[in-house]
């Protein structure tokens, strides 16, 4: 299948043996998706947006691509999230 180059790419990381989590820049919240073989193979994976924001999502209808991040990128992503939203 040809890669959909016009779609945004959201970084994701595994949160269990069956799920990944991706930060949505539109909703400003985490989206949960199933962990699939293509993500485990480090390939991008097309997904439907789970946006719950009342405004129309730019991802509606088209979705986005998920890309699994490395452990280093995951730590940076989580660290950045904590800086933006301290407890």
N, C-alpha and C positions, 0 to 999 in steps of 0.2 A: 504494500500500500504506500502510495506517495505521501510524504510528510506535508502537512498543511502549514506552509511557511507563513501564512498571514495571521495565524493565531498566536496570542500571547503565550509565553511559557512561564508556568508557576513552578517554583522549586518545591519539592516534597521530600519527606523523610518518613521512614517506617515508625509507627507508634505501637504496632503489634505484629504478629505473624501474618495478619490478614488485612491490615489497614495502613494507609499513609495519611499524612496531614500536610496541607499546603496553606500558606498564608495568602488570603485574597486581598489585593490592594484596593479593590473597590469596596468591599464590605468592611474592611479592616477587622477581619476575624478569620479563624481557622476553618478550613473545609476538610472534611474527612472523605476519603475515597478508598476503594478496594485496592489491595496490593496485587498487581498482576505480573505475569511472567515477563511482559515487555519492560516494565519498570525494573524488575530484577536484572534484566539483561542490559540495563543502562540505556534503553531506548525511550524516546518520548512517547507518551500515551495520551490520546485524545479523551477528554472528559466533558460531561455536561456540567455547567456551573450550578452551584448550590446557593447562589446569592439570595439573601433574605432582606436586603436593603429595600426600603419602599421605592426608591428611585429606580428607573429602568437600568438594569445591568448592561454594561457594554459587552458582557460575555453571553447574554441571552441569545439563544438560537444557534450560536456558533460554538460556544464552549471555549475551552483552552487546552493546551498541552501541559502535561505534568512531566517533570524531569526529576529523577532521583538525584539527591545531592550527596556529596562525600561526607564523611564524618566531620572533617574540618569545616566544610561549608555549613553543615547542620549546626555545629557549635556556634559559628558566627551568626547564623540566622536566629538562633534562640537567644544568643547574647544581645543582639540588636533589638529583638522583641522585648526583652526585659528592660533595656534602656528606654524604650518608647513607652512602656507600660509597667512602671515599677509597682510592686505590691504595697 
